[in-house]
Amino acid sequence: DWGLGAGFLTVTWWPDGSGFFLRLGLGGGGGDIMRRDTGELLHFEDKGAGLIGLGYEFQLGRKFALGVAADGIGIDLDGASGLEEDLVGMGSFSVQFNWYL
C-alpha cells in the first residue's frame, strides 16, 4: 500500500505552435509507503519531486482550452525510506480545462 502527493511549478512548451505540448515541472512531495518485507509504514514529507508529461490541447476560444495529458511523477526519497530504491513514482492521465489570462 502507498499514497503519494506532490505539488509542482511547471513549464509547458508547444514545439510547433499547434495543440501538442511537452511539460516539465519541479516541486515537492510526500506520502506513505508500506514495506512488503516488514509491514512497516514509512512516512516521508518535503522531498524533491519532478514531473514530465505530454499531451494535446484543443482551443475552445481565445482564453480557453480543453486538453488531455499523460504525466510521469517521481519523488526522490533521499535515503529517508530505508528502501533499496530511493525513488518512487507514478503515472497519470488527465483531462484538463485551461483558462489563460
C-alpha positions in Angstrom: 0.0 0.0 0.0 1.2 3.5 -0.7 0.0 7.1 -1.0 1.7 9.9 -2.8 1.1 13.6 -3.1 3.1 16.4 -4.9 2.9 20.0 -6.0 4.8 21.4 -9.0 5.7 24.6 -10.8 5.6 23.6 -14.4 6.6 24.9 -17.8 4.6 23.9 -20.9 6.1 24.1 -24.4 4.2 23.8 -27.7 7.1 22.9 -30.1 5.2 23.5 -33.4 2.6 26.0 -32.2 -0.2 23.5 -32.6 -2.0 21.7 -29.8 0.7 19.2 -29.0 2.7 20.1 -25.9 5.5 18.9 -23.6 5.6 19.7 -19.9 8.3 19.7 -17.2 7.9 20.5 -13.6 9.9 20.7 -10.3 8.4 20.7 -6.8 8.0 18.8 -3.6 6.1 15.8 -2.4 5.5 13.3 0.3 3.5 10.2 1.2 3.4 6.8 2.8 4.8 3.5 1.7 4.2 0.2 3.4 7.2 -2.2 3.1 6.3 -5.6 1.9 9.0 -7.4 3.8 8.3 -6.0 7.3 4.8 -4.4 7.0 6.3 -1.2 8.4 4.6 2.1 7.3 7.2 4.6 6.1 6.1 8.3 6.1 8.1 10.9 4.2 7.5 14.6 3.5 9.2 17.7 2.0 11.1 15.6 -0.6 12.1 16.8 -4.1 9.9 15.8 -7.0 9.8 16.1 -10.7 7.2 15.8 -13.5 7.4 15.1 -17.2 4.4 14.9 -19.4 3.0 15.3 -22.9 -0.5 15.9 -24.3 -2.7 17.7 -26.7 -4.8 20.8 -26.2 -7.9 21.8 -28.2 -8.5 25.6 -28.3 -12.1 26.4 -27.3 -11.7 30.2 -27.6 -9.0 32.9 -27.2 -8.5 32.2 -23.5 -9.9 28.6 -23.0 -8.7 25.2 -24.0 -9.6 21.5 -23.3 -6.7 19.1 -23.2 -5.6 15.6 -22.4 -2.2 14.8 -20.8 -0.1 11.9 -19.6 2.3 12.7 -16.9 5.0 10.8 -15.0 5.8 11.9 -11.5 8.9 10.9 -9.4 9.7 11.7 -5.8 13.3 11.4 -4.6 13.3 10.0 -1.0 16.9 11.0 -0.5 17.7 7.9 1.7 14.8 8.7 4.1 12.9 5.5 3.4 15.4 2.8 4.2 14.4 1.1 1.0 16.8 -0.2 -1.7 15.2 2.2 -4.2 15.3 5.9 -3.3 12.8 7.0 -6.0 9.1 6.4 -6.0 6.9 7.3 -8.9 3.5 7.1 -10.6 1.9 7.9 -13.9 -1.3 9.7 -14.5 -3.7 10.5 -17.4 -5.9 13.6 -17.1 -8.5 15.7 -18.9 -7.8 19.4 -18.3 -9.8 22.6 -18.7 -7.4 25.5 -19.0 -8.1 29.2 -18.7 -5.3 31.6 -19.9 -5.1 35.1 -18.5 
